[in-house]
Every structure is written in C-alpha cells, then in structure tokens.
Amino acid sequence: MPGPALEEVLARYRASTLEEIDRHLPRGEPKRWLYGPLADYPRRVGKGLRATLCLATCCAYGGTEEESIAAAAAIEVAHCAFLVHDDIQDDSAWRRGRPSLHRSEGLPLALNTGDALALLSLELLRGSSARLGQRLGARLLDEFSGALWRTLEGQALELGWRRDGVTDLGPHDYLELVLAKTCWYTTILPLRVGALIGSWGTADPAALVRFGLLLGAAFQITDDVLNLTGAQGSYGKEIGGDLREGKRTLLLIHLLAVAPAHVRDEVRELLAGPRRERTDERLAWLTDQLLEQGSIGFARDFARGTADAAAAAFGDAFGAAPRPEHAQVIRELVDYVVDRAR
C-alpha cells in the first residue's frame, strides 16, 4: 500500500486536475441529457495515475505544474471517454463504485456523452497547445493522436479475440495487447507529454517508453488480478467482471496453458458461449480452477517481476532530467501499482 506521502501527492494532483477539468466543463442545456452526464465520470474519484505521471514528469524535466495541467486534464478526460465506451462494450455494471453510465442513463445517452468527452479532451489539448506555441503544440497533438490510435488498436484486438473465440494465446500476445490498449495512453503518453512540456521540446521522449511500458503492464496485470480477488467496496468495479465478459487476461492464458485437457476444453466452451451462459455457478468453477492451477499466483508474480523491471528502468528514464527529485513520486508509483487494493 502507498505511504501517506504518496497518497497526499496523488490526492493533490487529482484535485488540481479535476479543478482544471471543472473550469472547462460546458454548462447549459440540455443539462439533464448531456452536460450533467458529461461531468459524471470526471468527478468520480480515481487513482490520479495519469495526471501524476504527466505533472511530476513535467516538473522533473524543468517545467511547472501550471504549464502541464491542461494536458494532464486532457489525458484524464480522454480516459473518461474510453471508460464510457468500454463500459458499453463490456456491459459493465459498475464504475468507481457507482452504476456505469449506460446503466444509469441508458445506452444512447451514454454513447453521446462518451463522444462529448472525447471532444472535450481535444478542446483541452488545443488550449494547452495554444499556450505552448505552435511547434511544441503540434508535437503534443502528434503524441495524443499516436497514443489514442494505439489504444483503439488494442481495444479492437481484445474485442476481436472475444468475438472470434481466439484462445491460442501466450503471455507475449497479452503483453502486445496491454502495450497498445493500456500502456500508451495510461503511462507512456503522460510521461512523454510531461517531458516535452517540461523541457520545451528538447527532451527525448523515446527514453521513457520502456519504463512506461513496464509500469503500465504491472498496473494492468494487477488490475486483472484485483478484478477477481478485490473487495467490491474498495475495488469499485464488478468483481469477476473480466471472466463474465470473456476477457483474455494473463490469468486465463496461463490456465489454458497448464490445466488438464478436460479443463481446457470446458474453459474454451465457456468462453465461446454468450455472456448469459457465464453464470455465477460456472464462474465460481472457473475461479476455483484459476486458484487450483496457480494462475492467480502466476499473474501476481508476473506483475511483481514487471514492476521490478520498471524500477530498474527508472534511472534510464529520468537520468537526463534536470530536476530528478520531482520524479521520486513516480518511482514510488512502481510499488504502488502492484501493492494497491483498488
């Protein structure tokens, strides 16, 4: 678990980013059907990981929080847009401890709200780019578009595996998915944007990619484990939701590699069927298999090993930063992402 100092920094960065988002949230009509739902996900308290990575990296590379706050807010709003659409695609019941938007507002309004959040993120980014100048602003736009395309490619990969019943997968396939779907916009993009803003375009953002990949992978694998083992009240999403949705997590990939043939066949049959066939009873059986075959322990160990590799890569990522003391919070996040309870 993170120490009090890290929790305080995360809370401060979350609060300042939400304040920036709040300043730019459109107000007006139709409030009930657009501008009210638009503010919902951004105001649900998250971990603040993306904002912290962006703001702390900017300071480490010589900049200020004020220079990067709009970009951090743009990343967070883009994340909210993805969450709305992800929840629809997965038919998730919960998001950050409350009903998902399509469950509370209905599918059509939730879709429209997700589109509006995507537009708002671009407006925030445009405002940030205008203050930073044309050349640096153009680089930030390139960073955003590149990372968001990677994210959409990763989402398509995951949805395609589920639709077409793909189960012939290994850990390398999972890491390819996580790099695209999670790492680029969750860790790599905030790091690269923070470094570019802090250095006014002189830093080499490529130096941050390996660290961001490892940190993001450790984060996502831990999230997969928590989706099965976390407490509903603290985790904030539906426990076992990944299994019900048929997601090809590292846990399931390991199970399909090590389980006896008759168990593998039953797991494949369960994944190939419609969601309604993954009942509580059958998911309880699947959870028992993940425990018995050591798949949960394997994923935990994999996440810890990936976090250790991220810790080893931290020095290379921030070795050229003129104020590396500001990156200490990022180093502490390496342990946080695998030790957290939500």
LUMNU-745103 format. One record per residue (C-alpha): residue number from 1; residue in one letter; x negated, y negated, z. Coordinates in Angstrom, 2 decimals. Layout:
N
+------+------+---------+---------+---------+
: resi : resn :      px :      py :      pz :
+------+------+---------+---------+---------+
:  NUM :    A :       X :       Y :       Z :
...
+------+------+---------+---------+---------+
This chain:
342
+------+------+---------+---------+---------+
: resi : resn :      px :      py :      pz :
+------+------+---------+---------+---------+
:    1 :    M :    0.00 :    0.00 :    0.00 :
:    2 :    P :   -1.22 :   -3.54 :   -0.68 :
:    3 :    G :   -2.52 :   -5.58 :    2.23 :
:    4 :    P :   -0.80 :   -8.73 :    3.47 :
:    5 :    A :   -3.14 :  -10.99 :    1.49 :
:    6 :    L :   -2.34 :   -9.28 :   -1.81 :
:    7 :    E :    1.38 :   -9.30 :   -1.08 :
:    8 :    E :    1.18 :  -13.03 :   -0.39 :
:    9 :    V :   -0.64 :  -13.72 :   -3.66 :
:   10 :    L :    1.83 :  -11.60 :   -5.65 :
:   11 :    A :    4.75 :  -13.38 :   -3.98 :
:   12 :    R :    3.24 :  -16.81 :   -4.69 :
:   13 :    Y :    2.63 :  -16.02 :   -8.36 :
:   14 :    R :    6.14 :  -14.53 :   -8.67 :
:   15 :    A :    7.67 :  -17.64 :   -7.12 :
:   16 :    S :    5.76 :  -20.12 :   -9.28 :
:   17 :    T :    6.57 :  -18.14 :  -12.43 :
:   18 :    L :   10.27 :  -17.93 :  -11.54 :
:   19 :    E :   10.28 :  -21.67 :  -10.86 :
:   20 :    E :    8.86 :  -22.25 :  -14.35 :
:   21 :    I :   11.44 :  -19.92 :  -15.89 :
:   22 :    D :   14.25 :  -21.60 :  -13.94 :
:   23 :    R :   13.19 :  -25.00 :  -15.27 :
:   24 :    H :   13.69 :  -23.74 :  -18.82 :
:   25 :    L :   16.82 :  -21.63 :  -18.41 :
:   26 :    P :   19.53 :  -23.12 :  -20.65 :
:   27 :    R :   22.65 :  -24.31 :  -18.89 :
:   28 :    G :   26.02 :  -24.92 :  -20.40 :
:   29 :    E :   28.85 :  -22.97 :  -21.94 :
:   30 :    P :   29.66 :  -20.17 :  -22.28 :
:   31 :    K :   28.20 :  -19.74 :  -18.79 :
:   32 :    R :   30.25 :  -16.67 :  -17.96 :
:   33 :    W :   29.31 :  -14.74 :  -21.09 :
:   34 :    L :   25.79 :  -15.98 :  -21.90 :
:   35 :    Y :   23.97 :  -18.40 :  -19.62 :
:   36 :    G :   24.97 :  -16.64 :  -16.40 :
:   37 :    P :   23.84 :  -13.18 :  -17.58 :
:   38 :    L :   20.73 :  -14.77 :  -19.13 :
:   39 :    A :   19.47 :  -15.75 :  -15.69 :
:   40 :    D :   20.23 :  -12.36 :  -14.10 :
:   41 :    Y :   17.15 :  -10.22 :  -14.82 :
:   42 :    P :   14.58 :  -13.04 :  -14.47 :
:   43 :    R :   15.91 :  -13.74 :  -10.96 :
:   44 :    R :   15.77 :  -10.12 :   -9.82 :
:   45 :    V :   12.60 :   -9.80 :   -7.75 :
:   46 :    G :    9.96 :   -7.68 :   -9.46 :
:   47 :    K :    6.34 :   -6.95 :   -8.65 :
:   48 :    G :    4.89 :  -10.00 :  -10.39 :
:   49 :    L :    2.14 :   -7.92 :  -12.00 :
:   50 :    R :    2.14 :   -9.60 :  -15.40 :
:   51 :    A :    2.23 :  -13.14 :  -14.04 :
:   52 :    T :   -0.55 :  -12.37 :  -11.56 :
:   53 :    L :   -2.79 :  -10.93 :  -14.26 :
:   54 :    C :   -2.27 :  -13.96 :  -16.51 :
:   55 :    L :   -2.64 :  -16.67 :  -13.87 :
:   56 :    A :   -5.56 :  -15.10 :  -11.99 :
:   57 :    T :   -7.47 :  -14.36 :  -15.20 :
:   58 :    C :   -6.97 :  -17.94 :  -16.38 :
:   59 :    C :   -8.46 :  -19.24 :  -13.13 :
:   60 :    A :  -11.33 :  -16.72 :  -13.28 :
:   61 :    Y :  -12.21 :  -17.96 :  -16.75 :
:   62 :    G :  -12.29 :  -21.59 :  -15.69 :
:   63 :    G :   -8.70 :  -22.77 :  -16.09 :
:   64 :    T :   -5.87 :  -23.64 :  -13.75 :
:   65 :    E :   -2.52 :  -22.09 :  -12.90 :
:   66 :    E :   -0.80 :  -25.14 :  -14.35 :
:   67 :    E :   -2.38 :  -24.51 :  -17.75 :
:   68 :    S :   -1.21 :  -20.89 :  -17.93 :
:   69 :    I :    2.10 :  -20.95 :  -16.04 :
:   70 :    A :    4.24 :  -21.40 :  -19.16 :
:   71 :    A :    2.51 :  -18.48 :  -20.88 :
:   72 :    A :    2.98 :  -16.33 :  -17.77 :
:   73 :    A :    6.67 :  -17.26 :  -17.76 :
:   74 :    A :    6.95 :  -16.39 :  -21.46 :
:   75 :    I :    5.47 :  -12.94 :  -20.82 :
:   76 :    E :    7.85 :  -12.35 :  -17.92 :
:   77 :    V :   10.91 :  -13.39 :  -19.94 :
:   78 :    A :    9.83 :  -11.15 :  -22.84 :
:   79 :    H :    9.59 :   -8.35 :  -20.28 :
:   80 :    C :   13.16 :   -9.06 :  -19.16 :
:   81 :    A :   14.34 :   -8.90 :  -22.78 :
:   82 :    F :   12.70 :   -5.50 :  -23.16 :
:   83 :    L :   14.27 :   -4.31 :  -19.90 :
:   84 :    V :   17.78 :   -5.21 :  -21.05 :
:   85 :    H :   17.32 :   -3.31 :  -24.30 :
:   86 :    D :   15.50 :   -0.40 :  -22.60 :
:   87 :    D :   18.36 :   -0.01 :  -20.14 :
:   88 :    I :   20.83 :    0.13 :  -23.02 :
:   89 :    Q :   18.76 :    2.65 :  -24.97 :
:   90 :    D :   18.35 :    4.85 :  -21.89 :
:   91 :    D :   21.80 :    4.12 :  -20.45 :
:   92 :    S :   20.06 :    3.38 :  -17.15 :
:   93 :    A :   22.42 :    2.76 :  -14.25 :
:   94 :    W :   20.13 :    0.62 :  -12.09 :
:   95 :    R :   17.52 :   -2.09 :  -12.49 :
:   96 :    R :   15.68 :   -3.53 :   -9.49 :
:   97 :    G :   18.25 :   -2.22 :   -7.06 :
:   98 :    R :   21.34 :   -3.52 :   -8.86 :
:   99 :    P :   23.53 :   -2.27 :  -11.72 :
:  100 :    S :   21.88 :   -2.66 :  -15.11 :
:  101 :    L :   23.21 :   -5.48 :  -17.24 :
:  102 :    H :   25.13 :   -3.34 :  -19.72 :
:  103 :    R :   26.85 :   -1.60 :  -16.80 :
:  104 :    S :   27.89 :   -4.90 :  -15.19 :
:  105 :    E :   28.61 :   -6.99 :  -18.29 :
:  106 :    G :   29.32 :   -4.40 :  -20.98 :
:  107 :    L :   27.18 :   -3.31 :  -23.91 :
:  108 :    P :   27.94 :   -6.11 :  -26.41 :
:  109 :    L :   27.26 :   -8.97 :  -23.97 :
:  110 :    A :   24.12 :   -7.25 :  -22.65 :
:  111 :    L :   22.75 :   -6.86 :  -26.18 :
:  112 :    N :   23.40 :  -10.53 :  -26.89 :
:  113 :    T :   21.73 :  -11.51 :  -23.61 :
:  114 :    G :   18.66 :   -9.44 :  -24.45 :
:  115 :    D :   18.38 :  -11.26 :  -27.78 :
:  116 :    A :   18.72 :  -14.59 :  -25.98 :
:  117 :    L :   15.93 :  -13.68 :  -23.55 :
:  118 :    A :   13.65 :  -12.84 :  -26.47 :
:  119 :    L :   14.38 :  -16.26 :  -27.98 :
:  120 :    L :   13.76 :  -17.98 :  -24.64 :
:  121 :    S :   10.36 :  -16.31 :  -24.33 :
:  122 :    L :    9.38 :  -17.73 :  -27.71 :
:  123 :    E :   10.52 :  -21.21 :  -26.67 :
:  124 :    L :    8.41 :  -20.98 :  -23.51 :
:  125 :    L :    5.43 :  -19.85 :  -25.54 :
:  126 :    R :    5.95 :  -22.64 :  -28.06 :
:  127 :    G :    5.94 :  -25.19 :  -25.25 :
:  128 :    S :    2.74 :  -23.73 :  -23.84 :
:  129 :    S :    1.08 :  -23.71 :  -27.24 :
:  130 :    A :    2.01 :  -27.33 :  -27.90 :
:  131 :    R :    0.21 :  -28.44 :  -24.72 :
:  132 :    L :   -2.89 :  -26.41 :  -25.51 :
:  133 :    G :   -3.39 :  -27.69 :  -29.04 :
:  134 :    Q :   -2.80 :  -26.25 :  -32.49 :
:  135 :    R :   -5.82 :  -23.96 :  -32.72 :
:  136 :    L :   -5.51 :  -22.31 :  -29.31 :
:  137 :    G :   -1.73 :  -22.29 :  -29.59 :
:  138 :    A :   -1.95 :  -20.35 :  -32.84 :
:  139 :    R :   -4.20 :  -17.77 :  -31.17 :
:  140 :    L :   -1.69 :  -17.32 :  -28.37 :
:  141 :    L :    1.10 :  -16.78 :  -30.88 :
:  142 :    D :   -1.04 :  -14.14 :  -32.59 :
:  143 :    E :   -1.68 :  -12.45 :  -29.24 :
:  144 :    F :    2.03 :  -12.37 :  -28.45 :
:  145 :    S :    3.16 :  -11.10 :  -31.83 :
:  146 :    G :    0.47 :   -8.42 :  -31.91 :
:  147 :    A :    1.28 :   -7.15 :  -28.41 :
:  148 :    L :    5.04 :   -7.18 :  -28.97 :
:  149 :    W :    4.70 :   -5.26 :  -32.23 :
:  150 :    R :    2.63 :   -2.64 :  -30.37 :
:  151 :    T :    5.35 :   -2.45 :  -27.73 :
:  152 :    L :    8.07 :   -1.88 :  -30.31 :
:  153 :    E :    5.96 :    0.80 :  -31.97 :
:  154 :    G :    5.55 :    2.55 :  -28.63 :
:  155 :    Q :    9.26 :    2.37 :  -27.92 :
:  156 :    A :   10.01 :    3.82 :  -31.35 :
:  157 :    L :    7.58 :    6.66 :  -30.64 :
:  158 :    E :    9.28 :    7.53 :  -27.36 :
:  159 :    L :   12.78 :    7.29 :  -28.80 :
:  160 :    G :   11.72 :    9.33 :  -31.84 :
:  161 :    W :   10.30 :   12.12 :  -29.67 :
:  162 :    R :   13.58 :   12.29 :  -27.81 :
:  163 :    R :   15.82 :   12.13 :  -30.87 :
:  164 :    D :   13.88 :   14.74 :  -32.84 :
:  165 :    G :   13.23 :   17.09 :  -29.92 :
:  166 :    V :    9.43 :   16.80 :  -30.03 :
:  167 :    T :    7.78 :   18.79 :  -27.23 :
:  168 :    D :    4.44 :   19.81 :  -28.78 :
:  169 :    L :    2.57 :   17.08 :  -26.94 :
:  170 :    G :   -0.57 :   16.73 :  -24.86 :
:  171 :    P :   -1.99 :   14.12 :  -22.47 :
:  172 :    H :   -3.61 :   12.29 :  -25.40 :
:  173 :    D :   -0.17 :   11.85 :  -27.01 :
:  174 :    Y :    1.18 :   10.47 :  -23.76 :
:  175 :    L :   -1.73 :    8.01 :  -23.46 :
:  176 :    E :   -1.16 :    6.88 :  -27.04 :
:  177 :    L :    2.46 :    6.18 :  -26.13 :
:  178 :    V :    1.56 :    4.36 :  -22.91 :
:  179 :    L :   -1.08 :    2.23 :  -24.62 :
:  180 :    A :    1.50 :    1.00 :  -27.12 :
:  181 :    K :    4.67 :    0.82 :  -25.03 :
:  182 :    T :    3.32 :   -0.28 :  -21.65 :
:  183 :    C :   -0.29 :   -1.44 :  -21.65 :
:  184 :    W :   -0.29 :   -4.01 :  -24.42 :
:  185 :    Y :    2.38 :   -6.28 :  -23.01 :
:  186 :    T :    2.11 :   -5.34 :  -19.31 :
:  187 :    T :   -1.65 :   -5.62 :  -18.72 :
:  188 :    I :   -3.68 :   -6.28 :  -21.87 :
:  189 :    L :   -1.64 :   -9.25 :  -23.12 :
:  190 :    P :   -1.57 :  -11.13 :  -19.77 :
:  191 :    L :   -5.32 :  -10.59 :  -19.35 :
:  192 :    R :   -6.20 :  -11.73 :  -22.87 :
:  193 :    V :   -3.87 :  -14.74 :  -22.78 :
:  194 :    G :   -5.19 :  -15.80 :  -19.36 :
:  195 :    A :   -8.80 :  -15.56 :  -20.56 :
:  196 :    L :   -8.11 :  -17.51 :  -23.74 :
:  197 :    I :   -6.31 :  -20.31 :  -21.92 :
:  198 :    G :   -8.84 :  -20.48 :  -19.08 :
:  199 :    S :  -11.79 :  -20.64 :  -21.45 :
:  200 :    W :  -10.02 :  -22.79 :  -24.06 :
:  201 :    G :  -10.56 :  -20.08 :  -26.62 :
:  202 :    T :  -14.24 :  -19.37 :  -26.02 :
:  203 :    A :  -13.88 :  -16.05 :  -24.14 :
:  204 :    D :  -13.98 :  -12.73 :  -25.96 :
:  205 :    P :  -10.61 :  -11.13 :  -25.15 :
:  206 :    A :  -11.78 :   -7.77 :  -26.51 :
:  207 :    A :  -13.80 :   -7.29 :  -23.31 :
:  208 :    L :  -10.56 :   -7.00 :  -21.34 :
:  209 :    V :   -8.89 :   -4.29 :  -23.42 :
:  210 :    R :  -10.45 :   -1.20 :  -21.82 :
:  211 :    F :   -9.77 :   -2.44 :  -18.30 :
:  212 :    G :   -6.21 :   -3.39 :  -19.25 :
:  213 :    L :   -5.60 :    0.00 :  -20.85 :
:  214 :    L :   -6.77 :    1.90 :  -17.79 :
:  215 :    L :   -4.88 :   -0.33 :  -15.36 :
:  216 :    G :   -1.69 :   -0.11 :  -17.41 :
:  217 :    A :   -1.92 :    3.66 :  -17.76 :
:  218 :    A :   -2.41 :    4.10 :  -14.00 :
:  219 :    F :    0.61 :    1.84 :  -13.45 :
:  220 :    Q :    2.85 :    3.76 :  -15.86 :
:  221 :    I :    1.89 :    7.25 :  -14.68 :
:  222 :    T :    2.57 :    6.20 :  -11.09 :
:  223 :    D :    5.93 :    4.79 :  -12.20 :
:  224 :    D :    6.77 :    8.15 :  -13.79 :
:  225 :    V :    5.96 :    9.92 :  -10.51 :
:  226 :    L :    7.94 :    7.41 :   -8.44 :
:  227 :    N :   10.92 :    7.89 :  -10.73 :
:  228 :    L :   11.06 :   11.42 :   -9.38 :
:  229 :    T :    9.73 :   11.08 :   -5.83 :
:  230 :    G :   10.51 :    7.49 :   -4.79 :
:  231 :    A :   13.21 :    6.40 :   -2.39 :
:  232 :    Q :   16.28 :    4.98 :   -4.12 :
:  233 :    G :   16.46 :    1.94 :   -1.87 :
:  234 :    S :   12.86 :    0.83 :   -2.43 :
:  235 :    Y :   12.25 :    2.11 :   -5.98 :
:  236 :    G :   15.11 :    0.12 :   -7.48 :
:  237 :    K :   15.95 :    2.44 :  -10.39 :
:  238 :    E :   17.84 :    5.71 :  -10.69 :
:  239 :    I :   15.77 :    8.48 :   -9.11 :
:  240 :    G :   15.31 :   11.23 :  -11.69 :
:  241 :    G :   16.44 :    8.92 :  -14.47 :
:  242 :    D :   13.48 :    9.83 :  -16.68 :
:  243 :    L :   14.42 :   13.51 :  -16.54 :
:  244 :    R :   18.07 :   12.77 :  -17.25 :
:  245 :    E :   17.04 :   10.67 :  -20.26 :
:  246 :    G :   14.67 :   13.37 :  -21.51 :
:  247 :    K :   11.57 :   11.17 :  -21.47 :
:  248 :    R :    8.31 :   12.91 :  -22.34 :
:  249 :    T :    6.38 :   11.91 :  -19.23 :
:  250 :    L :    2.97 :   13.28 :  -18.30 :
:  251 :    L :    4.72 :   15.45 :  -15.69 :
:  252 :    L :    6.89 :   17.17 :  -18.31 :
:  253 :    I :    3.99 :   17.51 :  -20.74 :
:  254 :    H :    1.95 :   19.26 :  -18.04 :
:  255 :    L :    4.87 :   21.54 :  -17.13 :
:  256 :    L :    5.30 :   22.62 :  -20.75 :
:  257 :    A :    1.59 :   23.44 :  -20.90 :
:  258 :    V :    1.30 :   25.56 :  -17.74 :
:  259 :    A :    4.71 :   27.08 :  -16.97 :
:  260 :    P :    5.60 :   30.69 :  -17.80 :
:  261 :    A :    7.11 :   31.19 :  -21.24 :
:  262 :    H :   10.68 :   31.66 :  -19.98 :
:  263 :    V :   10.47 :   28.38 :  -18.02 :
:  264 :    R :    9.06 :   26.52 :  -21.03 :
:  265 :    D :   11.91 :   27.82 :  -23.18 :
:  266 :    E :   14.52 :   26.68 :  -20.69 :
:  267 :    V :   12.89 :   23.24 :  -20.36 :
:  268 :    R :   12.86 :   22.82 :  -24.14 :
:  269 :    E :   16.50 :   23.86 :  -24.32 :
:  270 :    L :   17.35 :   21.34 :  -21.62 :
:  271 :    L :   15.50 :   18.55 :  -23.42 :
:  272 :    A :   17.08 :   19.39 :  -26.77 :
:  273 :    G :   20.63 :   19.15 :  -25.45 :
:  274 :    P :   22.68 :   15.99 :  -24.99 :
:  275 :    R :   22.28 :   13.90 :  -21.85 :
:  276 :    R :   25.55 :   15.21 :  -20.35 :
:  277 :    E :   24.05 :   18.70 :  -20.15 :
:  278 :    R :   21.27 :   17.48 :  -17.88 :
:  279 :    T :   23.47 :   17.78 :  -14.82 :
:  280 :    D :   22.36 :   17.25 :  -11.23 :
:  281 :    E :   22.10 :   21.01 :  -10.76 :
:  282 :    R :   19.89 :   21.54 :  -13.81 :
:  283 :    L :   17.73 :   18.54 :  -12.96 :
:  284 :    A :   17.26 :   19.92 :   -9.45 :
:  285 :    W :   15.96 :   23.13 :  -11.03 :
:  286 :    L :   13.64 :   21.13 :  -13.28 :
:  287 :    T :   12.33 :   19.14 :  -10.32 :
:  288 :    D :   11.61 :   22.38 :   -8.48 :
:  289 :    Q :    9.62 :   23.61 :  -11.48 :
:  290 :    L :    7.60 :   20.39 :  -11.59 :
:  291 :    L :    6.71 :   20.94 :   -7.94 :
:  292 :    E :    6.00 :   24.66 :   -8.20 :
:  293 :    Q :    3.80 :   24.34 :  -11.28 :
:  294 :    G :    1.79 :   21.46 :   -9.81 :
:  295 :    S :    2.91 :   18.93 :  -12.40 :
:  296 :    I :    3.64 :   16.18 :   -9.88 :
:  297 :    G :    0.26 :   16.64 :   -8.23 :
:  298 :    F :   -1.42 :   16.69 :  -11.64 :
:  299 :    A :    0.18 :   13.35 :  -12.58 :
:  300 :    R :   -0.77 :   11.78 :   -9.25 :
:  301 :    D :   -4.37 :   12.92 :   -9.65 :
:  302 :    F :   -4.42 :   11.69 :  -13.24 :
:  303 :    A :   -3.17 :    8.27 :  -12.14 :
:  304 :    R :   -5.80 :    8.07 :   -9.41 :
:  305 :    G :   -8.56 :    9.07 :  -11.81 :
:  306 :    T :   -7.38 :    6.47 :  -14.30 :
:  307 :    A :   -7.34 :    3.82 :  -11.58 :
:  308 :    D :  -10.88 :    4.79 :  -10.57 :
:  309 :    A :  -11.95 :    4.36 :  -14.18 :
:  310 :    A :  -10.24 :    0.93 :  -14.21 :
:  311 :    A :  -12.19 :   -0.04 :  -11.09 :
:  312 :    A :  -15.42 :    0.97 :  -12.84 :
:  313 :    A :  -14.44 :   -1.10 :  -15.91 :
:  314 :    F :  -13.55 :   -4.18 :  -13.85 :
:  315 :    G :  -17.11 :   -5.52 :  -13.81 :
:  316 :    D :  -17.41 :   -5.42 :  -17.59 :
:  317 :    A :  -14.03 :   -7.11 :  -17.99 :
:  318 :    F :  -14.88 :  -10.05 :  -15.73 :
:  319 :    G :  -18.67 :  -10.10 :  -15.91 :
:  320 :    A :  -18.66 :  -13.18 :  -18.14 :
:  321 :    A :  -16.00 :  -15.05 :  -16.14 :
:  322 :    P :  -17.44 :  -18.28 :  -14.67 :
:  323 :    R :  -15.28 :  -18.03 :  -11.52 :
:  324 :    P :  -15.02 :  -14.28 :  -10.85 :
:  325 :    E :  -13.85 :  -14.84 :   -7.27 :
:  326 :    H :  -10.43 :  -15.68 :   -8.70 :
:  327 :    A :  -10.30 :  -12.19 :  -10.21 :
:  328 :    Q :  -10.58 :  -10.46 :   -6.84 :
:  329 :    V :   -6.80 :  -10.17 :   -6.64 :
:  330 :    I :   -6.89 :   -8.27 :   -9.95 :
:  331 :    R :   -9.45 :   -5.85 :   -8.52 :
:  332 :    E :   -7.11 :   -5.27 :   -5.57 :
:  333 :    L :   -4.27 :   -4.54 :   -8.01 :
:  334 :    V :   -6.16 :   -1.46 :   -9.22 :
:  335 :    D :   -5.46 :    0.30 :   -5.93 :
:  336 :    Y :   -2.02 :   -1.24 :   -5.60 :
:  337 :    V :   -0.68 :    0.22 :   -8.84 :
:  338 :    V :   -1.25 :    3.79 :   -7.64 :
:  339 :    D :   -0.56 :    3.32 :   -3.91 :
:  340 :    R :    2.69 :    1.35 :   -4.23 :
:  341 :    A :    6.09 :    2.67 :   -3.15 :
:  342 :    R :    8.10 :    0.97 :   -5.90 :
+------+------+---------+---------+---------+
